[in-house]
């Protein structure tokens, strides 16, 4: 089973760059997208209902902002649009899909770069999310999405210059430490310790051309399901967004 995750920075924009053709070619079993920036009623049917997939959407109250979707060939047992309460997340940032063998969470974590209030919201979101995943009785859990934080110095090209910037603040990085201490594995770092492997590059500075990037997109897996994770990778050659897709492969139990 192959599961992909991708912050597409606008699903309508990426559709003009060969997105549907890419999906047909790759044919992942489950595809999780973040930052869709579109309601289904703004999209053509062939994007809402990709052939062979069920699709589940969570959209914010504010149009043209945030949003997540999961396309899956496997019908889930249940789908939730929140991990805490309905009043906390009005920004369409999470989908929780329960399958027979595991729980999948597709999450677009907030960016703290718009000022102190947004950083406060990001950290509150982090803590509520951690509390939620620790409360799940089924511990076969896969988490994917744009976490908006690079964990260690190896995860961004210029760590020293970004120590005081959101996305690499000690308090943000410590939260990832807590996720790992609570029994979750950063699947990519489990299989690859190479530097220079990033998932996001700044458009404005044409950073991708120079590979001046950040690894802020992750697959975390609980230790109870890590025995099924055969591979975890970054698809940096896939163009279309300021992020690139990431993926994991699971074997059958």
C-alpha positions as a printed NumPy array, in Angstrom:
array([[  0.   ,   0.   ,   0.   ],
       [  1.323,   3.428,  -0.976],
       [  0.199,   6.573,   0.829],
       [  1.206,   9.995,  -0.486],
       [  0.997,  13.431,   1.12 ],
       [  1.375,  16.793,  -0.61 ],
       [  0.8  ,  20.429,   0.237],
       [ -0.394,  21.56 ,  -3.185],
       [ -0.68 ,  25.297,  -2.401],
       [ -3.986,  25.503,  -4.258],
       [ -5.629,  22.511,  -5.906],
       [ -7.013,  24.577,  -8.766],
       [ -3.553,  25.942,  -9.547],
       [ -1.872,  22.553,  -9.471],
       [ -4.547,  20.993, -11.677],
       [ -3.288,  23.283, -14.45 ],
       [  0.174,  21.776, -13.977],
       [ -0.675,  18.151, -14.696],
       [ -1.939,  17.06 , -11.278],
       [ -4.581,  14.628, -12.539],
       [ -2.147,  13.081, -14.987],
       [  0.34 ,  12.639, -12.139],
       [ -2.273,  10.903,  -9.983],
       [ -3.189,   8.57 , -12.831],
       [  0.463,   7.721, -13.416],
       [  1.383,   7.206,  -9.753],
       [ -1.93 ,   5.67 ,  -8.667],
       [ -1.333,   5.805,  -4.891],
       [ -3.756,   3.862,  -2.745],
       [ -4.333,   6.945,  -0.585],
       [ -3.495,  10.55 ,  -1.435],
       [ -3.616,  13.258,   1.243],
       [ -3.49 ,  16.897,   0.161],
       [ -3.134,  20.042,   2.22 ],
       [ -3.768,  23.711,   1.457],
       [ -6.369,  22.953,  -1.19 ],
       [ -7.753,  26.523,  -1.041],
       [-11.019,  25.502,  -2.713],
       [-14.501,  24.26 ,  -1.913],
       [-15.773,  21.286,  -3.943],
       [-18.463,  23.505,  -5.485],
       [-15.635,  25.537,  -7.045],
       [-14.133,  22.493,  -8.741],
       [-14.862,  20.398, -11.79 ],
       [-16.333,  16.965, -11.187],
       [-13.262,  15.12 , -12.487],
       [-11.262,  16.672,  -9.644],
       [-13.844,  16.057,  -6.934],
       [-14.399,  12.486,  -8.085],
       [-11.103,  11.171,  -9.41 ],
       [-11.786,   7.867, -11.105],
       [-11.261,   4.96 ,  -8.725],
       [-11.161,   7.077,  -5.558],
       [-13.469,   8.142,  -2.777],
       [-12.803,  11.746,  -1.746],
       [-13.298,  13.438,   1.616],
       [-12.93 ,  17.177,   2.143],
       [-12.566,  19.558,   5.051],
       [-12.831,  23.202,   4.132],
       [-12.451,  26.36 ,   6.218],
       [-15.119,  28.954,   6.775],
       [-12.906,  31.364,   4.825],
       [-12.766,  30.565,   1.108],
       [ -9.447,  30.46 ,  -0.704],
       [ -7.574,  29.396,   2.419],
       [ -6.197,  26.198,   4.009],
       [ -8.335,  23.066,   3.451],
       [ -7.487,  19.374,   3.21 ],
       [ -8.703,  16.419,   1.155],
       [ -8.079,  12.684,   1.15 ],
       [ -8.517,  10.589,  -1.988],
       [ -8.608,   6.882,  -1.185],
       [ -9.199,   3.682,  -3.13 ],
       [-10.102,   1.986,   0.143],
       [-13.383,   3.027,   1.722],
       [-12.806,   4.099,   5.328],
       [-14.954,   2.879,   8.186],
       [-15.435,   6.462,   9.358],
       [-14.313,  10.019,   8.648],
       [-14.027,  12.901,  11.093],
       [-13.271,  16.534,  10.294],
       [-11.881,  17.465,  13.666],
       [ -9.553,  16.049,  16.271],
       [-10.664,  18.2  ,  19.201],
       [-13.957,  20.065,  19.069],
       [-15.934,  21.759,  16.373],
       [-15.259,  25.251,  17.666],
       [-11.48 ,  24.948,  17.782],
       [-10.671,  24.247,  14.151],
       [-12.662,  26.455,  11.791],
       [ -9.819,  26.507,   9.27 ],
       [-10.346,  23.078,   7.661],
       [ -7.025,  21.657,   8.765],
       [ -7.648,  18.003,   9.6  ],
       [ -9.235,  14.778,   8.432],
       [ -9.255,  11.615,  10.549],
       [ -9.984,   8.445,   8.593],
       [-10.424,   5.13 ,  10.344],
       [ -9.607,   2.097,   8.242],
       [ -9.759,  -1.552,   9.215],
       [ -6.022,  -1.761,   9.952],
       [ -5.077,   1.769,  11.055],
       [ -6.131,   5.36 ,  11.669],
       [ -4.884,   7.989,   9.206],
       [ -4.671,  11.669,  10.071],
       [ -4.137,  14.191,   7.278],
       [ -3.279,  17.536,   8.85 ],
       [ -2.289,  20.989,   7.665],
       [ -0.694,  22.469,  10.773],
       [ -0.807,  26.261,  11.149],
       [  2.013,  28.562,  10.114],
       [  3.182,  30.776,  12.961],
       [  4.688,  33.442,  10.749],
       [  1.886,  35.995,  10.761],
       [  2.643,  37.36 ,  14.207],
       [  2.448,  36.409,  17.902],
       [ -1.241,  35.474,  17.804],
       [ -0.716,  32.991,  14.988],
       [  2.281,  31.467,  16.739],
       [  0.141,  31.104,  19.86 ],
       [ -2.591,  29.425,  17.802],
       [ -0.046,  27.106,  16.176],
       [  1.316,  25.988,  19.543],
       [ -2.187,  25.5  ,  20.92 ],
       [ -3.069,  23.451,  17.837],
       [  0.073,  21.352,  18.384],
       [ -0.791,  20.592,  22.012],
       [ -4.424,  19.725,  21.314],
       [ -3.333,  17.449,  18.484],
       [ -0.796,  15.644,  20.662],
       [ -3.4  ,  15.166,  23.383],
       [ -5.804,  13.745,  20.802],
       [ -3.441,  11.187,  19.279],
       [ -2.435,  10.049,  22.76 ],
       [ -6.11 ,   9.477,  23.56 ],
       [ -6.725,   7.123,  20.644],
       [ -7.366,   3.567,  21.757],
       [ -6.303,   2.149,  18.399],
       [ -2.575,   2.775,  18.445],
       [ -1.975,   1.834,  14.819],
       [ -1.75 ,   5.442,  13.692],
       [ -0.3  ,   7.193,  10.645],
       [  0.009,  10.981,  10.63 ],
       [  0.871,  12.947,   7.515],
       [  0.9  ,  16.52 ,   6.394],
       [  2.586,  19.881,   6.465],
       [  3.789,  20.351,  10.047],
       [  5.291,  23.781,   9.272],
       [  8.344,  23.075,  11.432],
       [ 11.768,  21.679,  10.599],
       [ 12.84 ,  19.34 ,  13.385],
       [ 16.639,  19.371,  13.39 ],
       [ 19.462,  21.286,  11.736],
       [ 19.721,  18.614,   9.05 ],
       [ 16.132,  19.454,   8.05 ],
       [ 16.825,  22.892,   6.592],
       [ 19.568,  24.393,   4.496],
       [ 20.322,  27.372,   6.736],
       [ 19.654,  26.46 ,  10.363],
       [ 21.789,  29.149,  12.01 ],
       [ 20.072,  31.955,  10.116],
       [ 16.624,  30.652,  11.1  ],
       [ 17.015,  29.953,  14.818],
       [ 14.809,  32.939,  15.717],
       [ 12.261,  32.382,  12.941],
       [  9.   ,  30.501,  13.272],
       [  9.282,  27.096,  11.736],
       [ 12.567,  26.48 ,  13.534],
       [ 11.965,  27.948,  16.984],
       [ 13.068,  25.786,  19.915],
       [  9.5  ,  25.588,  21.234],
       [  8.232,  24.295,  17.878],
       [ 11.039,  21.774,  17.532],
       [ 10.477,  20.523,  21.086],
       [  6.902,  19.652,  20.133],
       [  8.22 ,  17.248,  17.486],
       [ 10.488,  15.82 ,  20.185],
       [  7.364,  15.21 ,  22.273],
       [  5.572,  13.498,  19.384],
       [  8.509,  11.108,  19.032],
       [  8.779,  10.543,  22.806],
       [  5.089,   9.645,  22.801],
       [  5.714,   6.675,  20.536],
       [  5.697,   8.059,  16.999],
       [  8.455,   7.631,  14.43 ],
       [  9.598,  10.161,  11.842],
       [  9.471,   7.589,   9.054],
       [ 11.768,   9.405,   6.63 ],
       [ 14.557,   9.822,   9.155],
       [ 14.175,   6.159,  10.046],
       [ 15.363,   5.235,   6.539],
       [ 17.441,   8.243,   5.424],
       [ 19.994,  10.37 ,   7.271],
       [ 21.157,  12.295,   4.196],
       [ 21.331,  16.095,   4.397],
       [ 19.877,  18.238,   1.64 ],
       [ 16.551,  16.398,   1.546],
       [ 13.815,  18.999,   1.713],
       [ 10.079,  19.289,   0.994],
       [  9.53 ,  23.065,   0.768],
       [ 11.365,  25.877,  -1.017],
       [ 10.535,  29.579,  -1.034],
       [  9.032,  30.71 ,  -4.334],
       [ 10.096,  34.342,  -3.987],
       [ 13.82 ,  33.636,  -3.761],
       [ 13.761,  30.793,  -6.317],
       [ 15.18 ,  28.636,  -3.566],
       [ 14.347,  25.358,  -5.265],
       [ 16.858,  25.989,  -8.008],
       [ 19.57 ,  26.188,  -5.337],
       [ 18.014,  23.571,  -3.047],
       [ 17.795,  26.055,  -0.189],
       [ 14.895,  24.286,   1.43 ],
       [ 13.181,  23.008,   4.551],
       [ 11.848,  19.56 ,   5.417],
       [  8.522,  20.482,   7.009],
       [  6.28 ,  17.733,   5.582],
       [  6.216,  14.434,   7.454],
       [  4.859,  10.958,   7.841],
       [  4.805,   9.884,  11.481],
       [  3.844,   6.319,  12.348],
       [  3.134,   4.844,  15.755],
       [  5.509,   2.113,  16.819],
       [  2.597,  -0.331,  16.7  ],
       [  2.477,  -0.014,  12.904],
       [  6.147,   0.645,  12.106],
       [  6.701,  -3.027,  11.298],
       [  4.529,  -2.454,   8.217],
       [  6.471,   0.606,   6.965],
       [  8.784,  -0.661,   4.239],
       [  9.874,   2.689,   2.832],
       [  9.505,   6.443,   3.288],
       [ 10.623,   8.955,   0.686],
       [ 10.571,  12.498,  -0.663],
       [  9.586,  13.068,  -4.305],
       [ 11.565,  16.249,  -4.86 ],
       [ 11.47 ,  15.906,  -8.637],
       [  7.683,  16.458,  -8.733],
       [  6.977,  20.073,  -9.639],
       [  3.757,  22.04 ,  -9.244],
       [  3.793,  23.521,  -5.749],
       [  6.315,  25.152,  -3.44 ],
       [  6.191,  21.801,  -1.635],
       [  6.879,  18.385,  -3.13 ],
       [  5.029,  15.145,  -2.367],
       [  6.212,  12.63 ,   0.198],
       [  5.252,   8.975,   0.484],
       [  5.356,   5.797,   2.516],
       [  4.876,   2.176,   1.549],
       [  3.218,  -0.363,   3.843],
       [  3.409,  -4.1  ,   3.56 ],
       [  0.426,  -6.331,   4.235],
       [  0.053,  -7.77 ,   7.697]])
